[in-house]
Every structure is written in C-alpha cells, then in structure tokens.
C-alpha cells in the first residue's frame, strides 16, 4: 500500500500564514499596559445599577409593551434633572441633553407628543434627521459608516444620553448574526461613549419563539448581549392585566436592582410648557395651548414588583421537540467551520441555555460525529458535522 498523504488542517494553514507574515516583514505589534500604570476611577451612573455612563445598555422585549415610551420617560427625567423611577439619582452632571435616533416612530406625531407628556424640557432633546455625506447627499445614519459624524455631533452637543430605537436599524450592512462583525461594530462605538462619557441605551427586539436564555432571545448575534454592560428586560406582568415589568437581566457592574412595574396611560395634550421658570424661586412654568388636542401615551410607574423574575419570564421553556430543534440550529452554527472540541460545544451550549442531554439528542439526529484527535501531547474529543450538513 502507498503511503497515506497528510491531511492539511486549519492549524497547518494558520502556521503557514504566520510563517509567511514573518518572512514578509510583518511589523504589527501588540501593545499592553501595566496594571500599576492605570489610574483607577469610580464607575458613574445615569441611573444607579441600571444605566452606566460611558457604556452600552440594551433594552430588550417584545413589541408593544412600552419600550420606546419607557426610554422617552427616562430621557425626559434627565432633561429636567429629575429622580429616576425608583427615586434614585445618577452621579452629579451638569449635562442634560439627550440625542435620539428613532427609525420606527415619527417625530411630530409620536416622539414629541410623548416627550411633552413626560414633561421633558424640549430644548434639551435632539432628534436625528439625516446624514449629509461627502458628496452633499442625504442618507440614513448607520454606526458602521457614520461614526466620525456621530463623534463630531456628540463633541458639539455633549449629551448625557444617546438612544437608538431600535439598534438593528443603525448597524449598517453587516450580518447581525455573525458575532465577529457585531463586536467589530460595537467596540469603537463603545469606545466613543467612554471617551465622551455619555450613556447609550439601545432597543433590541427578542425572538418571537420562546427560548432558553433571556440573553439568547435577543435578535441577531449573542455579541449584542455580550457586549452590553447592562441589559434591561421588559415583560408583561404575568399577574396584573395591562401592566409590565422592567428589570436588569444582565449586569457585571452592580448588584441587580429590584424590578419595577409600570403601566401605559393614554393622555390628551392641550398645552405645552414654553418657560419652565424656577418654582423654588417662586417663578412657575408658563404654558401655551397647542394648535390642536393631541392623543398620546406616557408611562406611570407603579413601584417595585416583587414576585416576578424578568429573566425567567423571558426564558420560558420550549416543548421538548422544539428544544432539540433549537439545539440542532445551534450545532449547525457552532460546527459549520469544522471540528470543535466537545468541551467548547458544552461551554457554548450551556451559555445558550442548552443542556448536554439536549445537545446529545440533537447530535444524534444530525448525525454529528465524535472523533478523538491528538493535539500537542493530549488526546481530546471533537465534534464534527457529517458531509450532508
């Protein structure tokens, strides 16, 4: 028998690429900082334990449960330096301007009336209109292509909060299901927020199908939930009709605060504030009538909501067959680039809320093979898709 030819693996390709880079004089360098040279600073908050400054916060939930109205309520509170819904106050800051990007609601008949209903100081709210490109043409804003334009605007306005409603409308031409692309998009945006010390809150929708993990229900790549430093979940109250519950479902910056309940109220506007005055000095706000009465909505906060775990409500269990189908989809994505160590599959599967029992059922159904391979001085088991998959 002839001598078997060596199988060319991905590791071999990487080794050859690295060797070629050295031979071609690759001058790239890895820069590092010593921990002792970094000055520690205190984390600052727009809303303590909920929304940190200089970082990205996501608000996730199904449609029509008041996500946009909730953010406009928070924006209005910041414009007038009012307490947050739980009575807390953020770190002292002389800024009170808010910049809003909204792709789903129009300004004149939806956003502005809701802001008026929430008692916002309208002169401190800025709404994105369009971007003028280098050729003088108007176009829609997106984070991939227009980060420089955003930097110029935040340098000019110095906002305390920037809102994206929803985030998916502003990611540009990327595959939102590819984790690498999402991270490459959000990393410079997060650096911009840190440099200018403004908070970001972006609305994301969740899968219509029930899933295992609240974070995994966020549409698109897991990187959306992983990149955000705080994720606020919003769900219907399972016990109170027409009431909703907001709670922090992810944070690595603080202890999770108690969840808060709210309801959405209908209101008719007949006037708006034109001069806020200063009630503490005996100068009361002045109002002027609107051209016509306007029907809109506002949030009414109902205090702490005990007995409801927002993350559990968002992570309702699937029927067994649907669980296996979800695991099959996970394995196809996890193994599409080639064989993967079983330990990695187990770790990533656990992060997605999938047990090894469910993964093994999906593995059997898909015909995934298990192989023992030699890497270095160790043997390990890897999983690989069959050729038909």
N, C-alpha and C positions, 0 to 999 in steps of 0.2 A: 504494500500500500504506500501511496505517496505521502509525503509529509504534509499535514494539515496547515493551511495558511493561518496566520494570526488574525483574530478578529480586531478590527480597528474600532476602538471605543471612543466615547466622548472625552474620557480622560486623556487619551492619546492626542486627540485634536487640540485640547487645551494646552497640553505640554508643548506641542509643536508651535502653537500660536505664541506662547510665552517665549520660546527659544527664538522665534523669528523676530519678535519685538526687541529682544536684547541685541540680536545681531544687527538690526536696522537702527540701533541707537535710540531706542525709546527713552525720552527724557522725563517721563511722568514721575511724580513724587507723591508720596503720602505725607501730609503734614499733620502733626499732632501737637497737643498742648499738655503740659504737665498740670495735674490737678492742683498742685500747690501754687500755680501761677494764675489760677482762675479765682476772681473775687466772687464769693457767694452773695446772692441777692435774695430778698424775700419775694415770694410769689405774690402778685397783686391780682385783685378780683374786680370785675364789674358787678357780678352777683356772687357773693361768697358761696363756695362749694358747688356752684352751678356753672358759672361762665368766667373763666380766667382771662386776664388781659394778655395780649401778645400771643395768643394761641387759637387753634381752631376748635370750635364746638359744633356738633351736629345736633339737629332736632329731627327725630325720626318718628314716623307714624303714618297711619292710613290716611287717605284723602277725607276731607270734610269733617275733621274733628278739631278745627280751630288752630292749626299750626301757624299759619300766617298771621292770624289775629293775635295770637299769643306773642309773637315776635314784635308786632307793632305796639302792643301794650308795653313790652319791655323798653322799646325804643322811646316811647312817649315818656316813660318814667325817667330815663336818662336825660332827656332834653330839659326836664324841669328839676332834675336832681332829687327826685322823689325816692322813697324807700322801695325796695324790691317787694314782690308779692308776699314773701314770708316775713316782711318787716325789717330785713337786714339792709345794710348799706355797703356798697363797694368801697374800695380804698379811695381816699380823697383824690380828686382830679378836677382841674379847672376846665376840662373839656366837656362839652355836652352835645356835640354834633354827631349825627348818625348818617351814614351813607347806605342807601338801599338799592339793591339790584333785584328787580322783580320781573320775571318773564311770564307770569301767569295772570296777574291782576293789572288792570289799567289804573293809572294814577288818579285821574279826575273823578271817576265814579266809584272807585273802591278803596284805594290806598289812602288818599287824602281824607275822605269822609271817616274812615276808621281811625286815622290819626286824630282828627278833630274830636271824635267820640271818646278817645283815650286821653284827651286833654294834653296833647303834645304841643310843645312850643314850636310852631311850624317853621319858624325862621332857622331852626337848628336841624332840620331834616332835608337831606339832599337825595333826589331820585335820579338814578342813571337814565339818560335819554338815548345816547348813541355814542359811537366812537368815530372820529374822523381819522382815516388812515393817511399814510404819507402821500397819497395821490389826491387828497382832498375829498375822498368819497366816504359817505356814511356807511357804517356797518355795525353789526351786533358785537357786543363785547364778549370776549372769552379769555379765560385765565391763561391759556397756552400762548396766545399771540399778543395779548394786550397788557401784560404785567407791567411793562415800563409805563404805559399810560396810566395804569392804576397807581403806580408809585408816585407819579407827578401829582395826581389828584389828592392822594392822602397826605403828601407833603404840603400841599396847599391848604387843605381843609382841616387836617389834624383831627380826624374823627376818633371818637372813643369806641364806636361800634360800626362794623360793616356787616350787612345782611345779604345773603344770597338765597333767593326763593324762586325755584329750587336750585341746588348746586349743579344738577345734571344739565341744566340749560346753559351753563357757563364753562364747561370743561373743554370745549373746542373739539377738534377732530381727533379724538383718542378713543381707544377701545376701553370703555369703563369697566370691563370685566377682566382686564389684564392688570394684575397687581403692580407690575413694574411701571407701567405707563401712568397709573394713578399716583404712585408715590413720586415719580419724576415731576408730575404736575403740581402736586400739593406741597412738596418740600420747599421750593422757592417762594411759594405763596405764604407758607407758614413763617419763613424767614422774614418776609416783608412785614407781616403782622408783628413779629417780635421786635424788628428794628424800630417801627413807629409806634409800638406799644398800644395797638388797638385790638379789641376783641373781634373775633369773627364768629358769627352764627350762620350756619347754612342748613337749609331744609333738605332732607332726603326722604324719599318715599320708601316703603318697605314692600317686600314681595306679597302679592295677594295670597299665594299659597302659604299655609301655616308651616313654620319651620321649627328647628330645634332651639337655636340660639337667637336671642334678640339682636345681637350684633350681626349675625349671619343673615338676618332678614333685610338688612339694608341693601337696596338695589345696587347691582354692579359689583365691583371688586371688594373683597374683605379689607383692602387697604383703606377704603373710606373710613370705616370704623376704627381701624388700627391706627391711622394717622391722627385722628382727632384725639385731643387730650380729655375731652368731656363729651359724652353723648347723652342727650336728653330724650327719653322716650315718652310718647304721648299715646294714651289708650282710652277707649271708652270705659267708664266706671261700670264694672260688672253688676253692681248692686243698686245703682241710682240712675234712673232714666234721664237722658239728656244731660248727663254730667260726664266730665272727662278728668283724667288724672295724668299729671306730668311728674316724672321722676328721673333722677340721674341713673342711667343703667350702666354707664362706664365712667370711671374717673381713676386716674392714678396720681391725683394731686391733692385729694382731700377725702375725708370720710363722707360716704354718701349721705346727703341730707334727707329729711323726711319728704315723702311725696306730697304734692299739693293738688287739690281738686279745683276745678273751675267749671263754669257754665258759660254759654254764649247767649248774650242778651240782644234782642232787637231794640233799636233805638231810632227815633226820628230827630234829625238835626234841623233846627230852625235858625240858629245863630252860631257865630264862631268868635273866639277871643281875638281881638286886634291889639290889645295892650294888656300885658299881664300885670302891670303895676307892681306893687310890693305890699301885700297885706300886712306884713309885720310893721311897716311904716304907716299903715292906715291908708294906703293907696290901693284901691281894689281894681280887679280886672275890668276892662271895658269890652263890650261885645257889640257886634253889628249883625243885622239879620242877613241870612243867606238869600240869594235870588229866588230860591225855591226850597221847600222842605225836602230833605233827603233821608231815605231809609237806609240804615246801615247796621252794623253789629259791633259789639265790644265784649270784652271778657269781664266776668265777675268772678273773682277768686273766692273760694269757699274754705280756705284754710287747709291745715294738714289732713291728709287722708290716710288713716291707719287701716290696716287690714287688706290693702291692695298692693301687691308686688308688681310693679310695672313690667319688670323684666320677665316675670313668669307669665303675665298676660300676653306679652309679645311672643313668648316662646311656647305657645300651646302645642301639644303633641299631635303628631300625624298618626293616621291609621298605619298598622304595621306594613302593609304593601307599599304605601306611599313613602314610608321611611326607607325601605330598600331602594325604591326608585331614586330617592334623593341621594342615597349613598352611591348608587351607580353613576349618577351625574358627577358626583364628587370624585370618584375614582377615575373616570374618563379624563377629567381635567387634571388631576394630580399626576397621572401616569402618561399623559399624551406626549411628553418629551422623551420618554424612555423609562427604563427600570429605576425604581426608587426604593431605598431601604425600608423595610417593614416598620422600623421604629419611627421613621419620618411620616409614613402613612398614618400610623396610630396617633402620633402627636398632632398632626394637622387635622385628622378626623375628629379628635377629641375637641379641638378648638372650634370645629364646626358643629359640635353637639352630636357627633355620631359615635356610638359605642362600637367596640370591636366585634361584638356579636352581629350588629347590623352590617358592618363593613365586610365581615366574612360571608354573610349571606349574599351581598352584592357581588363580592369577589367570585363566588361560585357561579352566580347567574351570568356574569360577564365572561367567565372563562379566564379570569386573571390567573397567571401562573406564578408560582413561588420558586425561586432559584437560590441556591447557596453559592455565593461568589467569594473569591479571595481578594481582599483589599488591604494592601500593606501586609501586616503579619496577623490579620484577623479574618475569620470567616463571618459572613453575615448574610441574612436572608433579604432578598429583594423581591418586589412585586413588579410584574410587567404585563401590559395588555397583550392579548393574543392578536395575531395579524388581522383578524376580521374586525377588530375595534380600533 
